Amino acid sequence: MKERFRLNPTPGLHPEITWRHVDTIDSTNATLLATDTPLPYLLSTDYQTQGRGQRGRVWSNPEKSLMFSLAFALPITAEKLALWQLVVALTLVEQFSQTVDTQAFRIKWPNDIYVNGSVNRHQLPSHPLQSHQLLGEPLSQKTAAQWGKCAGILVENQLGFRNKVVTGIGINLAPVALSDTRYASGYVDIGCDKYIWLVQLVNSLYAAWQRFCEAPYLDVAAYAHYDLLAGKMISAVDSKTNQTVAGVCLGVDAQGALHLSNETGIQVLTAAHQIQWEE
C-alpha cells in the first residue's frame, strides 16, 4: 500500500476529518474496518485490487474514477444502517445535480446512482485490463440506451471495540469500457479537479451523518424526486429464498423499504432483493 499524500488539515475539508490517500490498496472499506483510526476518517485511492460491492459484486476500478471510504463512530443501532445507505445516495445525487447541469441523476434503490446523458454502452472496445466495472443489474436495450450506472455505495459496520460504520463509494468520472454488454455504465462529467470535488462530497456526507445521528430518518419527498424506479414495472429476486415478485414500483417508505404493487396487493421489499426494471 503506497501512500501518496496525507492531507490533514486540508483547506475546505471539515477539520474533524482525517484524510489519507494511497495509490493502491486492496479495499478501502476492508482497510478501514480492520484498522484503528481516528474518527471520522477518509481513505481514498486510485486503484483497488480487491474492491467489492453489494452481495460480493465487483467494485468499480476504471482509470478515471473516484474511490473512497468514510469511517464514522456508530452511535446509532446497526438496524438503521440500511436507511443510512439511502441517505448517502440522496446526498450524493443532490451534490451531483448541483455540480453538473447537463446530466440528470436518479437513485436506483437501494445503493446505486444512475445518469442520463453520458451512457457509454457500445462505443468503447472491451479489454481485459478495462473489465473492472461498477456493475448494476442487466438492463433492457431501451433502458440501457438512456440510463447508465455512474456510482455505487457499500455500507458496512464493525461492532465491538471499534464500533464504527464504513461507507464506501465509487464514482465513474469518465466513460468505462464494459466487457459485459448486458450492463450499461455512465459517468459524472464534473469538469473540475476530482479531489476538490471529493472535499465537497465528503463535507456534505459528514453533515448528513451528523443530522442522521440526531434524527435517523429519510426525507421521502426529496428521495421521490430522484427515484429511478417509481412508477416502473420491476421484478425483485429475494437473495435468501430466490423467489421472484413482480409489479409496479410505488416508491420508498420512511423506513427505506421499497413498495411494489401487484395483483396480490402491496409487497414490501428489503435490501435483500435484487431489482430489475422496465421502462
Secondary structure, DSSP 8 states (H G I E B T S, - for coil): --EEEEESS-TTS-TT-EEEEEEEES-HHHHHHHS---SSEEEEEEEESS-B-GGG-B----SSEEEEEEEEE--S-GGGHHHHHHHHHHHHHHHHHHH-SSSEEEEETTTEEEEES--BSSSS---GGG----------HHHHTT-EEEEEEEEEEE-SSS-EEEEEEEEE-S----S-TTS-B------S-HHHHHHHHHHHHHHHHHHHHHS----HHHHHHTBSSTTSEEEEEETTT--EEEEEEEEE-TTS-EEEEETTEEEEE-TTEEEEEE-
